[in-house]
Amino acid sequence: MILYKVISRERTSCSVDEKDKIYILKYQKGKIVHKVPGTVGIFCFKEFNDAFRFHKHHAGCRVIKVRSIGEEYVPNSICPLLHCSLTDFYSKNKDSIDPPKGTVCCDSVEVLE
């Protein structure tokens, strides 16, 4: 399935807390990127407009097209903060919010642009 991924100018994961560097993935055109073991997957969007709406809250980020590979999963909730630890990002607690419209997480993606 074609999906949309928000990435940084450096073509890396956006919104990952600096202390969680092992979760920062690099997205190069033509390459396949795999989720970090033990995570729910690579955070993407089903529609460009949903990714673009999310991207507007992240200075210096852009939206690219990817193709999902393997399992897809929609998280039940996410952290409302723009930058939080990955553990907190998917935790269900009193501050949790519903994931943005169109959110889907994948095992792997092929970077198309």
Residue frames as a rotation matrix with the C-alpha (Angstrom) as fourth column:
MET 1
0.585 0.811 0.000 0.00
0.811 -0.585 0.000 0.00
0.000 0.000 -1.000 0.00
ILE 2
-0.269 -0.604 0.750 1.24
0.518 -0.747 -0.417 3.52
0.812 0.276 0.514 -0.79
LEU 3
0.569 0.349 -0.745 1.62
0.821 -0.293 0.490 5.59
-0.048 -0.890 -0.453 2.40
TYR 4
0.444 -0.389 0.807 3.07
0.069 -0.883 -0.464 8.96
0.893 0.262 -0.366 3.36
LYS 5
0.341 -0.490 -0.802 5.86
0.932 0.290 0.219 9.50
0.125 -0.822 0.555 5.89
VAL 6
0.943 -0.110 0.315 6.86
-0.149 -0.983 0.104 12.73
0.298 -0.145 -0.943 7.64
ILE 7
0.414 -0.881 -0.229 10.66
0.902 0.430 -0.025 13.05
0.121 -0.196 0.973 7.75
SER 8
0.479 -0.364 -0.799 13.22
0.257 -0.812 0.524 15.68
-0.839 -0.456 -0.295 8.70
ARG 9
0.761 -0.296 -0.577 15.36
-0.626 -0.568 -0.534 17.70
-0.170 0.768 -0.618 6.28
GLU 10
-0.301 -0.945 0.126 18.10
-0.909 0.325 0.261 15.17
-0.288 -0.036 -0.957 6.98
ARG 11
-0.003 0.462 -0.887 15.72
-0.687 0.644 0.338 12.43
0.727 0.610 0.315 5.77
THR 12
-0.902 -0.251 -0.352 15.43
0.089 0.690 -0.719 10.93
0.423 -0.679 -0.600 9.27
SER 13
-0.135 0.868 -0.478 12.53
0.890 0.318 0.326 10.22
0.435 -0.382 -0.815 11.62
CYS 14
-0.366 0.126 0.922 10.76
-0.227 -0.973 0.043 13.31
0.903 -0.193 0.384 12.97
SER 15
0.337 0.643 0.688 9.64
-0.737 -0.274 0.618 13.80
0.586 -0.715 0.381 16.56
VAL 16
0.595 -0.229 -0.770 11.94
0.502 0.855 0.134 11.27
0.628 -0.466 0.623 18.16
ASP 17
0.963 -0.244 0.114 13.43
-0.238 -0.574 0.784 12.50
-0.125 -0.782 -0.611 21.42
GLU 18
0.366 -0.909 -0.198 17.22
-0.755 -0.166 -0.634 12.91
0.543 0.382 -0.748 21.18
LYS 19
-0.234 -0.477 0.847 17.71
-0.900 0.436 -0.003 10.41
-0.368 -0.763 -0.531 24.02
ASP 20
0.411 0.460 0.787 16.05
-0.104 0.881 -0.461 7.73
-0.906 0.108 0.410 21.87
LYS 21
-0.074 -0.541 -0.838 18.64
-0.864 -0.384 0.325 7.88
-0.498 0.748 -0.439 19.05
ILE 22
-0.830 -0.272 0.487 18.34
-0.070 0.916 0.394 4.17
-0.554 0.293 -0.780 18.30
TYR 23
-0.008 0.931 0.365 14.84
0.625 0.289 -0.725 4.90
-0.780 0.222 -0.585 16.98
ILE 24
0.292 0.049 -0.955 15.98
-0.507 -0.839 -0.198 7.53
-0.811 0.542 -0.220 14.46
LEU 25
0.188 -0.118 0.975 15.77
0.623 0.782 -0.025 5.86
-0.759 0.612 0.221 11.06
LYS 26
-0.555 -0.445 -0.703 17.22
-0.314 -0.670 0.673 7.16
-0.770 0.594 0.233 7.75
TYR 27
0.405 0.799 0.444 14.90
0.311 0.336 -0.889 7.33
-0.860 0.498 -0.112 4.71
GLN 28
-0.526 -0.650 -0.548 16.84
-0.408 -0.372 0.834 7.21
-0.746 0.663 -0.070 1.41
LYS 29
0.354 0.701 -0.619 15.05
-0.872 0.009 -0.489 6.91
-0.337 0.713 0.614 -1.93
GLY 30
0.253 -0.151 -0.956 15.03
-0.673 0.682 -0.286 3.31
0.695 0.715 0.071 -3.20
LYS 31
-0.802 -0.595 -0.050 15.98
-0.344 0.529 -0.776 1.81
0.488 -0.605 -0.629 0.17
ILE 32
0.279 0.828 -0.486 13.89
0.182 0.452 0.873 -0.41
0.943 -0.332 -0.025 2.45
VAL 33
-0.562 -0.361 0.744 13.64
-0.601 -0.439 -0.668 0.75
0.567 -0.823 0.030 6.06
HIS 34
-0.145 0.458 -0.877 12.70
0.424 0.829 0.363 -1.71
0.894 -0.320 -0.314 8.82
LYS 35
0.700 0.453 0.552 11.10
-0.319 -0.493 0.809 -0.88
0.639 -0.743 -0.201 12.14
VAL 36
-0.459 -0.785 0.417 13.23
-0.741 0.079 -0.667 -1.05
0.490 -0.615 -0.618 15.25
PRO 37
-0.371 0.315 -0.874 12.56
0.302 0.930 0.208 -4.43
0.878 -0.186 -0.440 16.95
GLY 38
-0.586 0.222 -0.779 10.17
0.809 0.100 -0.580 -4.12
-0.051 -0.970 -0.238 19.87
THR 39
-0.816 0.342 -0.466 8.33
-0.265 -0.938 -0.224 -1.08
-0.513 -0.060 0.856 18.43
VAL 40
0.113 0.947 0.301 4.85
0.143 0.285 -0.948 -0.92
-0.983 0.150 -0.103 16.88
GLY 41
0.245 -0.080 0.966 6.36
0.933 0.291 -0.212 0.10
-0.264 0.953 0.146 13.56
ILE 42
-0.844 -0.519 0.136 7.15
0.528 -0.758 0.382 2.98
-0.095 0.395 0.914 11.27
PHE 43
-0.149 0.797 -0.585 4.68
0.453 -0.471 -0.757 5.85
-0.879 -0.378 -0.291 11.81
CYS 44
-0.956 -0.107 0.274 3.00
0.294 -0.293 0.910 6.77
-0.017 0.950 0.311 8.48
PHE 45
-0.345 0.884 -0.317 -0.26
-0.395 -0.443 -0.805 8.09
-0.851 -0.152 0.502 7.07
LYS 46
-0.114 0.423 0.899 -2.72
0.665 0.705 -0.247 6.61
-0.738 0.570 -0.362 4.58
GLU 47
0.667 0.442 0.600 -3.33
0.740 -0.485 -0.466 9.94
0.085 0.755 -0.651 2.82
PHE 48
-0.328 -0.820 0.469 -0.99
0.750 -0.528 -0.399 12.76
0.575 0.221 0.788 1.81
ASN 49
0.066 0.422 0.904 -3.31
-0.134 -0.894 0.427 15.41
0.989 -0.149 -0.003 3.31
ASP 50
0.951 0.257 -0.174 -3.25
0.110 0.243 0.964 13.69
0.290 -0.935 0.203 6.72
ALA 51
0.249 -0.942 -0.224 0.56
0.968 0.238 0.074 13.54
-0.016 -0.235 0.972 6.66
PHE 52
-0.346 -0.360 0.866 0.75
0.510 -0.847 -0.149 17.17
0.788 0.390 0.476 5.54
ARG 53
0.573 0.630 0.524 -1.56
-0.167 -0.536 0.827 18.28
0.802 -0.562 -0.202 8.37
PHE 54
0.879 -0.320 -0.354 0.68
0.468 0.430 0.772 16.44
-0.095 -0.844 0.528 10.88
HIS 55
0.020 -0.950 0.312 3.85
0.973 -0.054 -0.225 17.82
0.230 0.308 0.923 9.23
LYS 56
0.237 0.118 0.964 2.71
0.199 -0.978 0.071 21.42
0.951 0.175 -0.256 9.76
HIS 57
0.961 0.137 0.239 3.33
-0.207 -0.216 0.954 20.93
0.182 -0.967 -0.180 13.51
HIS 58
0.583 -0.804 0.113 6.94
0.554 0.496 0.668 19.86
-0.594 -0.327 0.735 12.93
ALA 59
0.745 -0.342 -0.573 9.28
-0.509 -0.847 -0.156 22.63
-0.432 0.408 -0.804 11.80
GLY 60
-0.178 -0.927 -0.329 11.79
-0.922 0.040 0.385 21.54
-0.344 0.372 -0.862 9.18
CYS 61
-0.469 0.059 0.881 9.96
0.053 0.998 -0.038 18.36
-0.881 0.029 -0.471 8.21
ARG 62
-0.437 0.345 -0.831 8.52
-0.895 -0.251 0.367 17.23
-0.082 0.904 0.419 4.88
VAL 63
0.371 0.667 0.646 6.27
-0.466 0.736 -0.492 14.47
-0.803 -0.118 0.584 3.51
ILE 64
-0.626 -0.549 -0.554 7.54
-0.769 0.317 0.555 11.64
-0.129 0.774 -0.620 1.30
LYS 65
0.531 0.773 -0.347 5.83
-0.829 0.560 -0.020 8.70
0.179 0.298 0.938 -0.41
VAL 66
-0.650 -0.674 0.350 6.60
-0.728 0.685 -0.035 5.16
-0.216 -0.277 -0.936 0.79
ARG 67
0.099 0.644 -0.758 5.25
-0.584 0.654 0.480 1.65
0.805 0.396 0.442 0.13
SER 68
0.258 0.051 0.965 4.34
-0.933 0.272 0.235 -0.47
-0.250 -0.961 0.117 3.15
ILE 69
-0.203 -0.352 -0.913 5.87
-0.457 0.859 -0.230 -3.91
0.866 0.371 -0.336 3.52
GLY 70
-0.823 -0.122 -0.555 4.57
0.329 0.695 -0.640 -6.47
0.464 -0.709 -0.531 6.01
GLU 71
-0.139 0.806 -0.575 2.10
0.986 0.165 -0.008 -5.95
0.088 -0.568 -0.818 8.82
GLU 72
-0.538 0.094 0.838 0.24
0.000 -0.994 0.112 -2.68
0.843 0.061 0.534 9.34
TYR 73
-0.266 0.361 -0.894 -1.08
0.948 0.266 -0.174 -1.53
0.175 -0.894 -0.413 12.69
VAL 74
0.045 0.325 0.945 -3.10
0.038 -0.945 0.324 1.46
0.998 0.021 -0.055 13.92
PRO 75
-0.846 -0.410 -0.342 -2.05
0.345 0.070 -0.936 2.48
0.407 -0.910 0.082 17.46
ASN 76
0.074 0.918 -0.389 -4.82
0.948 0.056 0.315 3.04
0.311 -0.392 -0.866 20.02
SER 77
0.955 0.185 -0.232 -3.29
0.264 -0.889 0.375 6.25
-0.136 -0.419 -0.897 21.35
ILE 78
0.106 -0.950 0.292 -0.21
0.745 -0.119 -0.657 8.48
0.659 0.288 0.695 21.15
CYS 79
-0.226 -0.310 -0.923 1.52
0.848 -0.529 -0.029 11.12
-0.479 -0.790 0.383 23.28
PRO 80
0.776 0.606 0.173 0.22
0.614 -0.666 -0.424 14.65
-0.142 0.435 -0.889 22.54
LEU 81
0.459 -0.677 -0.576 3.71
-0.146 -0.697 0.702 16.17
-0.876 -0.239 -0.419 22.81
LEU 82
0.832 -0.193 -0.520 5.69
-0.545 -0.109 -0.831 16.86
0.104 0.975 -0.196 19.64
HIS 83
-0.089 -0.907 -0.411 8.84
-0.443 0.406 -0.799 15.41
0.892 0.111 -0.438 21.18
CYS 84
0.470 0.182 0.864 8.61
-0.865 0.290 0.410 12.66
-0.176 -0.940 0.294 23.79
SER 85
-0.606 -0.705 0.367 10.29
-0.616 0.709 0.344 9.33
-0.503 -0.018 -0.864 24.36
LEU 86
-0.578 0.373 -0.725 9.14
-0.568 0.455 0.686 6.55
0.586 0.809 -0.051 22.06
THR 87
-0.826 0.285 -0.486 7.96
0.507 0.751 -0.423 4.55
0.244 -0.596 -0.765 25.06
ASP 88
-0.599 0.596 -0.535 5.73
0.181 -0.550 -0.816 7.45
-0.780 -0.586 0.221 26.10
PHE 89
-0.788 0.259 -0.558 4.61
-0.602 -0.512 0.613 8.13
-0.127 0.819 0.559 22.52
TYR 90
-0.433 0.619 -0.656 2.51
-0.309 0.582 0.753 4.96
0.847 0.528 -0.061 22.31
SER 91
-0.924 0.058 -0.377 1.64
0.362 0.444 -0.820 4.66
0.120 -0.894 -0.431 26.02
LYS 92
0.030 0.977 0.212 -1.95
0.355 -0.209 0.911 4.87
0.935 0.048 -0.353 27.16
ASN 93
-0.648 -0.167 -0.743 -2.18
0.761 -0.182 -0.623 7.31
-0.031 -0.969 0.246 30.05
LYS 94
0.140 0.813 -0.565 -4.29
0.725 -0.473 -0.500 10.26
-0.674 -0.340 -0.656 31.17
ASP 95
-0.047 -0.242 -0.969 -2.55
-0.317 -0.916 0.244 12.57
-0.947 0.319 -0.034 28.68
SER 96
-0.732 -0.271 0.625 -2.88
0.399 0.572 0.716 10.24
-0.552 0.774 -0.311 25.68
ILE 97
-0.102 0.700 -0.706 -4.77
-0.696 -0.558 -0.452 11.32
-0.711 0.445 0.545 22.60
ASP 98
0.701 0.363 0.613 -6.19
0.209 0.718 -0.664 9.45
-0.681 0.594 0.427 19.63
PRO 99
-0.396 -0.862 0.316 -3.68
0.606 0.013 0.795 9.06
-0.690 0.506 0.518 16.80
PRO 100
-0.482 0.197 -0.854 -3.98
-0.527 -0.844 0.102 11.63
-0.700 0.499 0.511 14.01
LYS 101
0.613 0.790 -0.007 -6.45
-0.414 0.313 -0.855 10.83
-0.673 0.527 0.519 11.22
GLY 102
0.848 -0.161 -0.505 -5.04
-0.439 0.319 -0.840 8.26
0.297 0.934 0.200 8.81
THR 103
0.015 -0.897 0.442 -2.24
-0.987 0.058 0.151 7.00
-0.161 -0.438 -0.884 11.08
VAL 104
0.974 0.133 -0.185 -0.83
-0.155 0.982 -0.110 3.57
0.167 0.136 0.977 10.29
CYS 105
0.192 -0.936 0.296 2.37
-0.838 0.001 0.546 1.89
-0.512 -0.352 -0.784 11.51
CYS 106
0.839 0.048 -0.542 4.25
-0.429 0.672 -0.604 -0.64
0.335 0.739 0.584 9.34
ASP 107
0.771 -0.610 0.182 6.91
0.381 0.671 0.636 -3.29
-0.510 -0.421 0.750 9.82
SER 108
-0.422 -0.902 0.093 8.92
0.570 -0.184 0.801 -1.91
-0.705 0.391 0.592 6.90
VAL 109
0.723 0.588 -0.363 8.64
0.043 -0.562 -0.826 0.64
-0.690 0.581 -0.432 4.09
GLU 110
-0.099 -0.679 0.727 10.23
0.978 0.069 0.198 1.09
-0.185 0.731 0.657 0.70
VAL 111
-0.064 0.003 -0.998 11.15
0.179 -0.984 -0.014 4.76
-0.982 -0.180 0.062 0.20
LEU 112
0.303 0.321 0.897 9.71
0.901 0.209 -0.380 5.92
-0.310 0.924 -0.226 -3.14
GLU 113
0.535 -0.147 0.832 10.84
0.432 -0.799 -0.419 9.56
0.726 0.584 -0.364 -3.10
